[in-house]
Amino acid sequence: FNIGGGPENTLSLLELVSMLEGKIGRKIPLDYGPWRNSDQKVYISDISKAKKILRWKPRIPPDKGIERLLQWARSALSAEVK
């Protein structure tokens, strides 16, 4: 199955970086390399098969998922430091 957010929850890499910057309160340095022939301009997960067979659909919007990921990472990192 192809599991992702589907068209309603798609983010570009730049949108993700911007969202992360807003949540962590600092700029993330970016390094742009040359375009490669195998790079995809756009990728959107086709989740129709999972919706149909598994009756699955995304429940967590990208901003909430990223916030949960950051909370988990902060917790995991602080536990390592102790």
mmCIF file of the N, C-alpha and C atoms, coordinates in Angstrom:
data_MODEL
# 
_entry.id   MODEL 
# 
loop_
_atom_site.group_PDB 
_atom_site.id 
_atom_site.type_symbol 
_atom_site.label_atom_id 
_atom_site.label_alt_id 
_atom_site.label_comp_id 
_atom_site.label_asym_id 
_atom_site.label_entity_id 
_atom_site.label_seq_id 
_atom_site.pdbx_PDB_ins_code 
_atom_site.Cartn_x 
_atom_site.Cartn_y 
_atom_site.Cartn_z 
_atom_site.occupancy 
_atom_site.B_iso_or_equiv 
_atom_site.pdbx_formal_charge 
_atom_site.auth_seq_id 
_atom_site.auth_comp_id 
_atom_site.auth_asym_id 
_atom_site.auth_atom_id 
_atom_site.pdbx_PDB_model_num 
ATOM 1   N N  . PHE A 1 1  ? 0.833   -1.184 0.000   1.00 0.00 ? 1  PHE A N  1 
ATOM 2   C CA . PHE A 1 1  ? 0.000   0.000  0.000   1.00 0.00 ? 1  PHE A CA 1 
ATOM 3   C C  . PHE A 1 1  ? 0.875   1.244  0.000   1.00 0.00 ? 1  PHE A C  1 
ATOM 4   N N  . ASN A 1 2  ? 0.368   2.285  -0.589  1.00 0.00 ? 2  ASN A N  1 
ATOM 5   C CA . ASN A 1 2  ? 1.042   3.572  -0.590  1.00 0.00 ? 2  ASN A CA 1 
ATOM 6   C C  . ASN A 1 2  ? 0.375   4.421  0.493   1.00 0.00 ? 2  ASN A C  1 
ATOM 7   N N  . ILE A 1 3  ? 1.066   4.611  1.594   1.00 0.00 ? 3  ILE A N  1 
ATOM 8   C CA . ILE A 1 3  ? 0.488   5.361  2.707   1.00 0.00 ? 3  ILE A CA 1 
ATOM 9   C C  . ILE A 1 3  ? 1.162   6.730  2.784   1.00 0.00 ? 3  ILE A C  1 
ATOM 10  N N  . GLY A 1 4  ? 0.365   7.739  2.809   1.00 0.00 ? 4  GLY A N  1 
ATOM 11  C CA . GLY A 1 4  ? 0.852   9.106  2.887   1.00 0.00 ? 4  GLY A CA 1 
ATOM 12  C C  . GLY A 1 4  ? -0.320  9.994  3.239   1.00 0.00 ? 4  GLY A C  1 
ATOM 13  N N  . GLY A 1 5  ? -0.201  11.234 2.912   1.00 0.00 ? 5  GLY A N  1 
ATOM 14  C CA . GLY A 1 5  ? -1.254  12.174 3.257   1.00 0.00 ? 5  GLY A CA 1 
ATOM 15  C C  . GLY A 1 5  ? -2.289  12.387 2.180   1.00 0.00 ? 5  GLY A C  1 
ATOM 16  N N  . GLY A 1 6  ? -1.974  11.938 0.956   1.00 0.00 ? 6  GLY A N  1 
ATOM 17  C CA . GLY A 1 6  ? -2.882  12.191 -0.149  1.00 0.00 ? 6  GLY A CA 1 
ATOM 18  C C  . GLY A 1 6  ? -2.866  13.659 -0.537  1.00 0.00 ? 6  GLY A C  1 
ATOM 19  N N  . PRO A 1 7  ? -3.630  14.016 -1.553  1.00 0.00 ? 7  PRO A N  1 
ATOM 20  C CA . PRO A 1 7  ? -3.613  15.393 -2.064  1.00 0.00 ? 7  PRO A CA 1 
ATOM 21  C C  . PRO A 1 7  ? -3.984  16.455 -1.030  1.00 0.00 ? 7  PRO A C  1 
ATOM 22  N N  . GLU A 1 8  ? -4.849  16.111 -0.083  1.00 0.00 ? 8  GLU A N  1 
ATOM 23  C CA . GLU A 1 8  ? -5.311  17.105 0.892   1.00 0.00 ? 8  GLU A CA 1 
ATOM 24  C C  . GLU A 1 8  ? -4.232  17.484 1.902   1.00 0.00 ? 8  GLU A C  1 
ATOM 25  N N  . ASN A 1 9  ? -3.225  16.645 2.062   1.00 0.00 ? 9  ASN A N  1 
ATOM 26  C CA . ASN A 1 9  ? -2.213  16.864 3.100   1.00 0.00 ? 9  ASN A CA 1 
ATOM 27  C C  . ASN A 1 9  ? -0.801  16.983 2.546   1.00 0.00 ? 9  ASN A C  1 
ATOM 28  N N  . THR A 1 10 ? -0.691  17.331 1.288   1.00 0.00 ? 10 THR A N  1 
ATOM 29  C CA . THR A 1 10 ? 0.610   17.404 0.642   1.00 0.00 ? 10 THR A CA 1 
ATOM 30  C C  . THR A 1 10 ? 1.348   18.682 1.026   1.00 0.00 ? 10 THR A C  1 
ATOM 31  N N  . LEU A 1 11 ? 2.646   18.534 1.296   1.00 0.00 ? 11 LEU A N  1 
ATOM 32  C CA . LEU A 1 11 ? 3.520   19.673 1.581   1.00 0.00 ? 11 LEU A CA 1 
ATOM 33  C C  . LEU A 1 11 ? 4.728   19.599 0.661   1.00 0.00 ? 11 LEU A C  1 
ATOM 34  N N  . SER A 1 12 ? 5.173   20.739 0.196   1.00 0.00 ? 12 SER A N  1 
ATOM 35  C CA . SER A 1 12 ? 6.457   20.775 -0.503  1.00 0.00 ? 12 SER A CA 1 
ATOM 36  C C  . SER A 1 12 ? 7.554   20.774 0.557   1.00 0.00 ? 12 SER A C  1 
ATOM 37  N N  . LEU A 1 13 ? 8.758   20.483 0.148   1.00 0.00 ? 13 LEU A N  1 
ATOM 38  C CA . LEU A 1 13 ? 9.874   20.504 1.085   1.00 0.00 ? 13 LEU A CA 1 
ATOM 39  C C  . LEU A 1 13 ? 10.057  21.901 1.676   1.00 0.00 ? 13 LEU A C  1 
ATOM 40  N N  . LEU A 1 14 ? 9.875   22.926 0.856   1.00 0.00 ? 14 LEU A N  1 
ATOM 41  C CA . LEU A 1 14 ? 10.010  24.296 1.365   1.00 0.00 ? 14 LEU A CA 1 
ATOM 42  C C  . LEU A 1 14 ? 8.897   24.643 2.350   1.00 0.00 ? 14 LEU A C  1 
ATOM 43  N N  . GLU A 1 15 ? 7.688   24.138 2.117   1.00 0.00 ? 15 GLU A N  1 
ATOM 44  C CA . GLU A 1 15 ? 6.598   24.355 3.073   1.00 0.00 ? 15 GLU A CA 1 
ATOM 45  C C  . GLU A 1 15 ? 6.909   23.660 4.398   1.00 0.00 ? 15 GLU A C  1 
ATOM 46  N N  . LEU A 1 16 ? 7.459   22.453 4.325   1.00 0.00 ? 16 LEU A N  1 
ATOM 47  C CA . LEU A 1 16 ? 7.838   21.727 5.532   1.00 0.00 ? 16 LEU A CA 1 
ATOM 48  C C  . LEU A 1 16 ? 8.910   22.486 6.308   1.00 0.00 ? 16 LEU A C  1 
ATOM 49  N N  . VAL A 1 17 ? 9.930   22.957 5.613   1.00 0.00 ? 17 VAL A N  1 
ATOM 50  C CA . VAL A 1 17 ? 11.001  23.713 6.270   1.00 0.00 ? 17 VAL A CA 1 
ATOM 51  C C  . VAL A 1 17 ? 10.432  24.966 6.932   1.00 0.00 ? 17 VAL A C  1 
ATOM 52  N N  . SER A 1 18 ? 9.573   25.679 6.234   1.00 0.00 ? 18 SER A N  1 
ATOM 53  C CA . SER A 1 18 ? 8.962   26.884 6.790   1.00 0.00 ? 18 SER A CA 1 
ATOM 54  C C  . SER A 1 18 ? 8.153   26.558 8.048   1.00 0.00 ? 18 SER A C  1 
ATOM 55  N N  . MET A 1 19 ? 7.412   25.463 8.004   1.00 0.00 ? 19 MET A N  1 
ATOM 56  C CA . MET A 1 19 ? 6.614   25.052 9.152   1.00 0.00 ? 19 MET A CA 1 
ATOM 57  C C  . MET A 1 19 ? 7.525   24.694 10.334  1.00 0.00 ? 19 MET A C  1 
ATOM 58  N N  . LEU A 1 20 ? 8.600   23.966 10.055  1.00 0.00 ? 20 LEU A N  1 
ATOM 59  C CA . LEU A 1 20 ? 9.552   23.615 11.114  1.00 0.00 ? 20 LEU A CA 1 
ATOM 60  C C  . LEU A 1 20 ? 10.197  24.859 11.711  1.00 0.00 ? 20 LEU A C  1 
ATOM 61  N N  . GLU A 1 21 ? 10.589  25.796 10.863  1.00 0.00 ? 21 GLU A N  1 
ATOM 62  C CA . GLU A 1 21 ? 11.195  27.036 11.350  1.00 0.00 ? 21 GLU A CA 1 
ATOM 63  C C  . GLU A 1 21 ? 10.253  27.772 12.292  1.00 0.00 ? 21 GLU A C  1 
ATOM 64  N N  . GLY A 1 22 ? 8.981   27.824 11.933  1.00 0.00 ? 22 GLY A N  1 
ATOM 65  C CA . GLY A 1 22 ? 8.003   28.492 12.791  1.00 0.00 ? 22 GLY A CA 1 
ATOM 66  C C  . GLY A 1 22 ? 7.852   27.810 14.136  1.00 0.00 ? 22 GLY A C  1 
ATOM 67  N N  . LYS A 1 23 ? 7.955   26.487 14.140  1.00 0.00 ? 23 LYS A N  1 
ATOM 68  C CA . LYS A 1 23 ? 7.763   25.740 15.381  1.00 0.00 ? 23 LYS A CA 1 
ATOM 69  C C  . LYS A 1 23 ? 9.006   25.718 16.264  1.00 0.00 ? 23 LYS A C  1 
ATOM 70  N N  . ILE A 1 24 ? 10.198  25.769 15.663  1.00 0.00 ? 24 ILE A N  1 
ATOM 71  C CA . ILE A 1 24 ? 11.419  25.740 16.479  1.00 0.00 ? 24 ILE A CA 1 
ATOM 72  C C  . ILE A 1 24 ? 11.965  27.140 16.748  1.00 0.00 ? 24 ILE A C  1 
ATOM 73  N N  . GLY A 1 25 ? 11.422  28.137 16.044  1.00 0.00 ? 25 GLY A N  1 
ATOM 74  C CA . GLY A 1 25 ? 11.807  29.518 16.298  1.00 0.00 ? 25 GLY A CA 1 
ATOM 75  C C  . GLY A 1 25 ? 13.168  29.922 15.769  1.00 0.00 ? 25 GLY A C  1 
ATOM 76  N N  . ARG A 1 26 ? 13.635  29.240 14.743  1.00 0.00 ? 26 ARG A N  1 
ATOM 77  C CA . ARG A 1 26 ? 14.900  29.654 14.124  1.00 0.00 ? 26 ARG A CA 1 
ATOM 78  C C  . ARG A 1 26 ? 14.952  29.192 12.675  1.00 0.00 ? 26 ARG A C  1 
ATOM 79  N N  . LYS A 1 27 ? 15.835  29.828 11.925  1.00 0.00 ? 27 LYS A N  1 
ATOM 80  C CA . LYS A 1 27 ? 15.993  29.508 10.511  1.00 0.00 ? 27 LYS A CA 1 
ATOM 81  C C  . LYS A 1 27 ? 16.756  28.195 10.363  1.00 0.00 ? 27 LYS A C  1 
ATOM 82  N N  . ILE A 1 28 ? 16.388  27.440 9.357   1.00 0.00 ? 28 ILE A N  1 
ATOM 83  C CA . ILE A 1 28 ? 17.091  26.211 9.009   1.00 0.00 ? 28 ILE A CA 1 
ATOM 84  C C  . ILE A 1 28 ? 17.923  26.516 7.773   1.00 0.00 ? 28 ILE A C  1 
ATOM 85  N N  . PRO A 1 29 ? 19.241  26.349 7.859   1.00 0.00 ? 29 PRO A N  1 
ATOM 86  C CA . PRO A 1 29 ? 20.065  26.644 6.680   1.00 0.00 ? 29 PRO A CA 1 
ATOM 87  C C  . PRO A 1 29 ? 19.772  25.646 5.559   1.00 0.00 ? 29 PRO A C  1 
ATOM 88  N N  . LEU A 1 30 ? 19.617  26.162 4.370   1.00 0.00 ? 30 LEU A N  1 
ATOM 89  C CA . LEU A 1 30 ? 19.332  25.323 3.206   1.00 0.00 ? 30 LEU A CA 1 
ATOM 90  C C  . LEU A 1 30 ? 20.494  25.390 2.234   1.00 0.00 ? 30 LEU A C  1 
ATOM 91  N N  . ASP A 1 31 ? 20.747  24.290 1.585   1.00 0.00 ? 31 ASP A N  1 
ATOM 92  C CA . ASP A 1 31 ? 21.799  24.215 0.576   1.00 0.00 ? 31 ASP A CA 1 
ATOM 93  C C  . ASP A 1 31 ? 21.161  23.651 -0.689  1.00 0.00 ? 31 ASP A C  1 
ATOM 94  N N  . TYR A 1 32 ? 21.064  24.468 -1.709  1.00 0.00 ? 32 TYR A N  1 
ATOM 95  C CA . TYR A 1 32 ? 20.450  24.045 -2.960  1.00 0.00 ? 32 TYR A CA 1 
ATOM 96  C C  . TYR A 1 32 ? 21.508  23.473 -3.884  1.00 0.00 ? 32 TYR A C  1 
ATOM 97  N N  . GLY A 1 33 ? 21.325  22.238 -4.287  1.00 0.00 ? 33 GLY A N  1 
ATOM 98  C CA . GLY A 1 33 ? 22.233  21.609 -5.233  1.00 0.00 ? 33 GLY A CA 1 
ATOM 99  C C  . GLY A 1 33 ? 21.638  21.645 -6.627  1.00 0.00 ? 33 GLY A C  1 
ATOM 100 N N  . PRO A 1 34 ? 22.395  21.202 -7.602  1.00 0.00 ? 34 PRO A N  1 
ATOM 101 C CA . PRO A 1 34 ? 21.882  21.182 -8.972  1.00 0.00 ? 34 PRO A CA 1 
ATOM 102 C C  . PRO A 1 34 ? 20.768  20.141 -9.124  1.00 0.00 ? 34 PRO A C  1 
ATOM 103 N N  . TRP A 1 35 ? 19.864  20.418 -10.040 1.00 0.00 ? 35 TRP A N  1 
ATOM 104 C CA . TRP A 1 35 ? 18.766  19.504 -10.337 1.00 0.00 ? 35 TRP A CA 1 
ATOM 105 C C  . TRP A 1 35 ? 19.342  18.223 -10.930 1.00 0.00 ? 35 TRP A C  1 
ATOM 106 N N  . ARG A 1 36 ? 18.825  17.071 -10.476 1.00 0.00 ? 36 ARG A N  1 
ATOM 107 C CA . ARG A 1 36 ? 19.240  15.784 -11.024 1.00 0.00 ? 36 ARG A CA 1 
ATOM 108 C C  . ARG A 1 36 ? 18.110  15.227 -11.879 1.00 0.00 ? 36 ARG A C  1 
ATOM 109 N N  . ASN A 1 37 ? 18.445  14.480 -12.899 1.00 0.00 ? 37 ASN A N  1 
ATOM 110 C CA . ASN A 1 37 ? 17.432  13.926 -13.804 1.00 0.00 ? 37 ASN A CA 1 
ATOM 111 C C  . ASN A 1 37 ? 16.418  13.058 -13.070 1.00 0.00 ? 37 ASN A C  1 
ATOM 112 N N  . SER A 1 38 ? 16.827  12.409 -11.995 1.00 0.00 ? 38 SER A N  1 
ATOM 113 C CA . SER A 1 38 ? 15.926  11.515 -11.265 1.00 0.00 ? 38 SER A CA 1 
ATOM 114 C C  . SER A 1 38 ? 15.078  12.239 -10.216 1.00 0.00 ? 38 SER A C  1 
ATOM 115 N N  . ASP A 1 39 ? 15.302  13.535 -10.003 1.00 0.00 ? 39 ASP A N  1 
ATOM 116 C CA . ASP A 1 39 ? 14.512  14.291 -9.025  1.00 0.00 ? 39 ASP A CA 1 
ATOM 117 C C  . ASP A 1 39 ? 13.069  14.436 -9.500  1.00 0.00 ? 39 ASP A C  1 
ATOM 118 N N  . GLN A 1 40 ? 12.141  14.337 -8.557  1.00 0.00 ? 40 GLN A N  1 
ATOM 119 C CA . GLN A 1 40 ? 10.731  14.544 -8.869  1.00 0.00 ? 40 GLN A CA 1 
ATOM 120 C C  . GLN A 1 40 ? 10.355  15.973 -8.521  1.00 0.00 ? 40 GLN A C  1 
ATOM 121 N N  . LYS A 1 41 ? 9.630   16.620 -9.410  1.00 0.00 ? 41 LYS A N  1 
ATOM 122 C CA . LYS A 1 41 ? 9.160   17.977 -9.108  1.00 0.00 ? 41 LYS A CA 1 
ATOM 123 C C  . LYS A 1 41 ? 8.038   17.928 -8.084  1.00 0.00 ? 41 LYS A C  1 
ATOM 124 N N  . VAL A 1 42 ? 7.150   16.961 -8.229  1.00 0.00 ? 42 VAL A N  1 
ATOM 125 C CA . VAL A 1 42 ? 5.996   16.833 -7.338  1.00 0.00 ? 42 VAL A CA 1 
ATOM 126 C C  . VAL A 1 42 ? 5.752   15.357 -7.075  1.00 0.00 ? 42 VAL A C  1 
ATOM 127 N N  . TYR A 1 43 ? 5.425   15.023 -5.833  1.00 0.00 ? 43 TYR A N  1 
ATOM 128 C CA . TYR A 1 43 ? 5.013   13.658 -5.510  1.00 0.00 ? 43 TYR A CA 1 
ATOM 129 C C  . TYR A 1 43 ? 3.842   13.750 -4.550  1.00 0.00 ? 43 TYR A C  1 
ATOM 130 N N  . ILE A 1 44 ? 2.767   13.102 -4.909  1.00 0.00 ? 44 ILE A N  1 
ATOM 131 C CA . ILE A 1 44 ? 1.589   13.041 -4.049  1.00 0.00 ? 44 ILE A CA 1 
ATOM 132 C C  . ILE A 1 44 ? 1.204   11.579 -3.926  1.00 0.00 ? 44 ILE A C  1 
ATOM 133 N N  . SER A 1 45 ? 1.129   11.083 -2.708  1.00 0.00 ? 45 SER A N  1 
ATOM 134 C CA . SER A 1 45 ? 0.765   9.690  -2.477  1.00 0.00 ? 45 SER A CA 1 
ATOM 135 C C  . SER A 1 45 ? -0.652  9.421  -2.955  1.00 0.00 ? 45 SER A C  1 
ATOM 136 N N  . ASP A 1 46 ? -0.817  8.332  -3.695  1.00 0.00 ? 46 ASP A N  1 
ATOM 137 C CA . ASP A 1 46 ? -2.151  7.879  -4.084  1.00 0.00 ? 46 ASP A CA 1 
ATOM 138 C C  . ASP A 1 46 ? -2.604  6.886  -3.024  1.00 0.00 ? 46 ASP A C  1 
ATOM 139 N N  . ILE A 1 47 ? -3.459  7.327  -2.140  1.00 0.00 ? 47 ILE A N  1 
ATOM 140 C CA . ILE A 1 47 ? -3.881  6.496  -1.016  1.00 0.00 ? 47 ILE A CA 1 
ATOM 141 C C  . ILE A 1 47 ? -5.240  5.844  -1.256  1.00 0.00 ? 47 ILE A C  1 
ATOM 142 N N  . SER A 1 48 ? -5.713  5.875  -2.497  1.00 0.00 ? 48 SER A N  1 
ATOM 143 C CA . SER A 1 48 ? -7.048  5.359  -2.802  1.00 0.00 ? 48 SER A CA 1 
ATOM 144 C C  . SER A 1 48 ? -7.178  3.869  -2.485  1.00 0.00 ? 48 SER A C  1 
ATOM 145 N N  . LYS A 1 49 ? -6.124  3.074  -2.731  1.00 0.00 ? 49 LYS A N  1 
ATOM 146 C CA . LYS A 1 49 ? -6.185  1.638  -2.450  1.00 0.00 ? 49 LYS A CA 1 
ATOM 147 C C  . LYS A 1 49 ? -6.320  1.395  -0.945  1.00 0.00 ? 49 LYS A C  1 
ATOM 148 N N  . ALA A 1 50 ? -5.555  2.108  -0.144  1.00 0.00 ? 50 ALA A N  1 
ATOM 149 C CA . ALA A 1 50 ? -5.644  1.963  1.314   1.00 0.00 ? 50 ALA A CA 1 
ATOM 150 C C  . ALA A 1 50 ? -7.011  2.416  1.817   1.00 0.00 ? 50 ALA A C  1 
ATOM 151 N N  . LYS A 1 51 ? -7.536  3.487  1.238   1.00 0.00 ? 51 LYS A N  1 
ATOM 152 C CA . LYS A 1 51 ? -8.872  3.954  1.630   1.00 0.00 ? 51 LYS A CA 1 
ATOM 153 C C  . LYS A 1 51 ? -9.923  2.895  1.326   1.00 0.00 ? 51 LYS A C  1 
ATOM 154 N N  . LYS A 1 52 ? -9.829  2.307  0.142   1.00 0.00 ? 52 LYS A N  1 
ATOM 155 C CA . LYS A 1 52 ? -10.841 1.343  -0.304  1.00 0.00 ? 52 LYS A CA 1 
ATOM 156 C C  . LYS A 1 52 ? -10.753 0.030  0.469   1.00 0.00 ? 52 LYS A C  1 
ATOM 157 N N  . ILE A 1 53 ? -9.570  -0.562 0.550   1.00 0.00 ? 53 ILE A N  1 
ATOM 158 C CA . ILE A 1 53 ? -9.432  -1.891 1.135   1.00 0.00 ? 53 ILE A CA 1 
ATOM 159 C C  . ILE A 1 53 ? -9.335  -1.850 2.658   1.00 0.00 ? 53 ILE A C  1 
ATOM 160 N N  . LEU A 1 54 ? -8.558  -0.936 3.181   1.00 0.00 ? 54 LEU A N  1 
ATOM 161 C CA . LEU A 1 54 ? -8.345  -0.862 4.628   1.00 0.00 ? 54 LEU A CA 1 
ATOM 162 C C  . LEU A 1 54 ? -9.291  0.108  5.330   1.00 0.00 ? 54 LEU A C  1 
ATOM 163 N N  . ARG A 1 55 ? -9.996  0.890  4.527   1.00 0.00 ? 55 ARG A N  1 
ATOM 164 C CA . ARG A 1 55 ? -10.844 1.961  5.065   1.00 0.00 ? 55 ARG A CA 1 
ATOM 165 C C  . ARG A 1 55 ? -10.016 2.919  5.923   1.00 0.00 ? 55 ARG A C  1 
ATOM 166 N N  . TRP A 1 56 ? -8.812  3.167  5.442   1.00 0.00 ? 56 TRP A N  1 
ATOM 167 C CA . TRP A 1 56 ? -7.864  4.027  6.136   1.00 0.00 ? 56 TRP A CA 1 
ATOM 168 C C  . TRP A 1 56 ? -7.877  5.406  5.505   1.00 0.00 ? 56 TRP A C  1 
ATOM 169 N N  . LYS A 1 57 ? -7.697  6.414  6.335   1.00 0.00 ? 57 LYS A N  1 
ATOM 170 C CA . LYS A 1 57 ? -7.513  7.771  5.831   1.00 0.00 ? 57 LYS A CA 1 
ATOM 171 C C  . LYS A 1 57 ? -6.663  8.527  6.842   1.00 0.00 ? 57 LYS A C  1 
ATOM 172 N N  . PRO A 1 58 ? -5.941  9.538  6.388   1.00 0.00 ? 58 PRO A N  1 
ATOM 173 C CA . PRO A 1 58 ? -5.132  10.325 7.317   1.00 0.00 ? 58 PRO A CA 1 
ATOM 174 C C  . PRO A 1 58 ? -6.016  10.992 8.367   1.00 0.00 ? 58 PRO A C  1 
ATOM 175 N N  . ARG A 1 59 ? -5.587  10.929 9.617   1.00 0.00 ? 59 ARG A N  1 
ATOM 176 C CA . ARG A 1 59 ? -6.355  11.552 10.699  1.00 0.00 ? 59 ARG A CA 1 
ATOM 177 C C  . ARG A 1 59 ? -5.659  12.767 11.285  1.00 0.00 ? 59 ARG A C  1 
ATOM 178 N N  . ILE A 1 60 ? -4.376  12.885 11.023  1.00 0.00 ? 60 ILE A N  1 
ATOM 179 C CA . ILE A 1 60 ? -3.601  13.962 11.629  1.00 0.00 ? 60 ILE A CA 1 
ATOM 180 C C  . ILE A 1 60 ? -3.102  14.889 10.528  1.00 0.00 ? 60 ILE A C  1 
ATOM 181 N N  . PRO A 1 61 ? -3.485  16.161 10.551  1.00 0.00 ? 61 PRO A N  1 
ATOM 182 C CA . PRO A 1 61 ? -3.003  17.096 9.526   1.00 0.00 ? 61 PRO A CA 1 
ATOM 183 C C  . PRO A 1 61 ? -1.500  17.332 9.674   1.00 0.00 ? 61 PRO A C  1 
ATOM 184 N N  . PRO A 1 62 ? -0.839  17.746 8.599   1.00 0.00 ? 62 PRO A N  1 
ATOM 185 C CA . PRO A 1 62 ? 0.616   17.909 8.633   1.00 0.00 ? 62 PRO A CA 1 
ATOM 186 C C  . PRO A 1 62 ? 1.134   18.762 9.792   1.00 0.00 ? 62 PRO A C  1 
ATOM 187 N N  . ASP A 1 63 ? 0.505   19.898 10.066  1.00 0.00 ? 63 ASP A N  1 
ATOM 188 C CA . ASP A 1 63 ? 1.019   20.762 11.137  1.00 0.00 ? 63 ASP A CA 1 
ATOM 189 C C  . ASP A 1 63 ? 0.961   20.077 12.500  1.00 0.00 ? 63 ASP A C  1 
ATOM 190 N N  . LYS A 1 64 ? -0.101  19.327 12.750  1.00 0.00 ? 64 LYS A N  1 
ATOM 191 C CA . LYS A 1 64 ? -0.220  18.611 14.031  1.00 0.00 ? 64 LYS A CA 1 
ATOM 192 C C  . LYS A 1 64 ? 0.763   17.446 14.086  1.00 0.00 ? 64 LYS A C  1 
ATOM 193 N N  . GLY A 1 65 ? 0.946   16.748 12.965  1.00 0.00 ? 65 GLY A N  1 
ATOM 194 C CA . GLY A 1 65 ? 1.901   15.646 12.918  1.00 0.00 ? 65 GLY A CA 1 
ATOM 195 C C  . GLY A 1 65 ? 3.321   16.120 13.153  1.00 0.00 ? 65 GLY A C  1 
ATOM 196 N N  . ILE A 1 66 ? 3.670   17.250 12.569  1.00 0.00 ? 66 ILE A N  1 
ATOM 197 C CA . ILE A 1 66 ? 5.007   17.810 12.758  1.00 0.00 ? 66 ILE A CA 1 
ATOM 198 C C  . ILE A 1 66 ? 5.194   18.239 14.207  1.00 0.00 ? 66 ILE A C  1 
ATOM 199 N N  . GLU A 1 67 ? 4.173   18.826 14.802  1.00 0.00 ? 67 GLU A N  1 
ATOM 200 C CA . GLU A 1 67 ? 4.250   19.218 16.212  1.00 0.00 ? 67 GLU A CA 1 
ATOM 201 C C  . GLU A 1 67 ? 4.461   17.986 17.092  1.00 0.00 ? 67 GLU A C  1 
ATOM 202 N N  . ARG A 1 68 ? 3.740   16.909 16.806  1.00 0.00 ? 68 ARG A N  1 
ATOM 203 C CA . ARG A 1 68 ? 3.903   15.677 17.584  1.00 0.00 ? 68 ARG A CA 1 
ATOM 204 C C  . ARG A 1 68 ? 5.301   15.090 17.399  1.00 0.00 ? 68 ARG A C  1 
ATOM 205 N N  . LEU A 1 69 ? 5.817   15.143 16.180  1.00 0.00 ? 69 LEU A N  1 
ATOM 206 C CA . LEU A 1 69 ? 7.171   14.661 15.911  1.00 0.00 ? 69 LEU A CA 1 
ATOM 207 C C  . LEU A 1 69 ? 8.200   15.472 16.700  1.00 0.00 ? 69 LEU A C  1 
ATOM 208 N N  . LEU A 1 70 ? 8.045   16.795 16.706  1.00 0.00 ? 70 LEU A N  1 
ATOM 209 C CA . LEU A 1 70 ? 8.968   17.649 17.456  1.00 0.00 ? 70 LEU A CA 1 
ATOM 210 C C  . LEU A 1 70 ? 8.891   17.371 18.958  1.00 0.00 ? 70 LEU A C  1 
ATOM 211 N N  . GLN A 1 71 ? 7.692   17.175 19.477  1.00 0.00 ? 71 GLN A N  1 
ATOM 212 C CA . GLN A 1 71 ? 7.543   16.853 20.900  1.00 0.00 ? 71 GLN A CA 1 
ATOM 213 C C  . GLN A 1 71 ? 8.251   15.543 21.223  1.00 0.00 ? 71 GLN A C  1 
ATOM 214 N N  . TRP A 1 72 ? 8.077   14.546 20.358  1.00 0.00 ? 72 TRP A N  1 
ATOM 215 C CA . TRP A 1 72 ? 8.733   13.258 20.564  1.00 0.00 ? 72 TRP A CA 1 
ATOM 216 C C  . TRP A 1 72 ? 10.252  13.415 20.526  1.00 0.00 ? 72 TRP A C  1 
ATOM 217 N N  . ALA A 1 73 ? 10.762  14.151 19.535  1.00 0.00 ? 73 ALA A N  1 
ATOM 218 C CA . ALA A 1 73 ? 12.208  14.335 19.396  1.00 0.00 ? 73 ALA A CA 1 
ATOM 219 C C  . ALA A 1 73 ? 12.779  15.064 20.607  1.00 0.00 ? 73 ALA A C  1 
ATOM 220 N N  . ARG A 1 74 ? 12.088  16.106 21.056  1.00 0.00 ? 74 ARG A N  1 
ATOM 221 C CA . ARG A 1 74 ? 12.564  16.839 22.237  1.00 0.00 ? 74 ARG A CA 1 
ATOM 222 C C  . ARG A 1 74 ? 12.602  15.929 23.460  1.00 0.00 ? 74 ARG A C  1 
ATOM 223 N N  . SER A 1 75 ? 11.567  15.127 23.621  1.00 0.00 ? 75 SER A N  1 
ATOM 224 C CA . SER A 1 75 ? 11.500  14.207 24.754  1.00 0.00 ? 75 SER A CA 1 
ATOM 225 C C  . SER A 1 75 ? 12.606  13.156 24.670  1.00 0.00 ? 75 SER A C  1 
ATOM 226 N N  . ALA A 1 76 ? 12.810  12.596 23.491  1.00 0.00 ? 76 ALA A N  1 
ATOM 227 C CA . ALA A 1 76 ? 13.845  11.571 23.310  1.00 0.00 ? 76 ALA A CA 1 
ATOM 228 C C  . ALA A 1 76 ? 15.232  12.151 23.545  1.00 0.00 ? 76 ALA A C  1 
ATOM 229 N N  . LEU A 1 77 ? 15.468  13.349 23.051  1.00 0.00 ? 77 LEU A N  1 
ATOM 230 C CA . LEU A 1 77 ? 16.781  13.974 23.229  1.00 0.00 ? 77 LEU A CA 1 
ATOM 231 C C  . LEU A 1 77 ? 17.031  14.354 24.683  1.00 0.00 ? 77 LEU A C  1 
ATOM 232 N N  . SER A 1 78 ? 16.005  14.853 25.367  1.00 0.00 ? 78 SER A N  1 
ATOM 233 C CA . SER A 1 78 ? 16.196  15.226 26.773  1.00 0.00 ? 78 SER A CA 1 
ATOM 234 C C  . SER A 1 78 ? 16.402  13.980 27.630  1.00 0.00 ? 78 SER A C  1 
ATOM 235 N N  . ALA A 1 79 ? 15.804  12.860 27.272  1.00 0.00 ? 79 ALA A N  1 
ATOM 236 C CA . ALA A 1 79 ? 16.001  11.613 28.011  1.00 0.00 ? 79 ALA A CA 1 
ATOM 237 C C  . ALA A 1 79 ? 17.428  11.103 27.830  1.00 0.00 ? 79 ALA A C  1 
ATOM 238 N N  . GLU A 1 80 ? 18.009  11.308 26.650  1.00 0.00 ? 80 GLU A N  1 
ATOM 239 C CA . GLU A 1 80 ? 19.388  10.886 26.394  1.00 0.00 ? 80 GLU A CA 1 
ATOM 240 C C  . GLU A 1 80 ? 20.382  11.704 27.204  1.00 0.00 ? 80 GLU A C  1 
ATOM 241 N N  . VAL A 1 81 ? 20.085  12.970 27.414  1.00 0.00 ? 81 VAL A N  1 
ATOM 242 C CA . VAL A 1 81 ? 20.994  13.876 28.110  1.00 0.00 ? 81 VAL A CA 1 
ATOM 243 C C  . VAL A 1 81 ? 21.052  13.550 29.599  1.00 0.00 ? 81 VAL A C  1 
ATOM 244 N N  . LYS A 1 82 ? 19.968  13.057 30.147  1.00 0.00 ? 82 LYS A N  1 
ATOM 245 C CA . LYS A 1 82 ? 19.890  12.787 31.597  1.00 0.00 ? 82 LYS A CA 1 
ATOM 246 C C  . LYS A 1 82 ? 20.759  11.625 32.003  1.00 0.00 ? 82 LYS A C  1 
# 
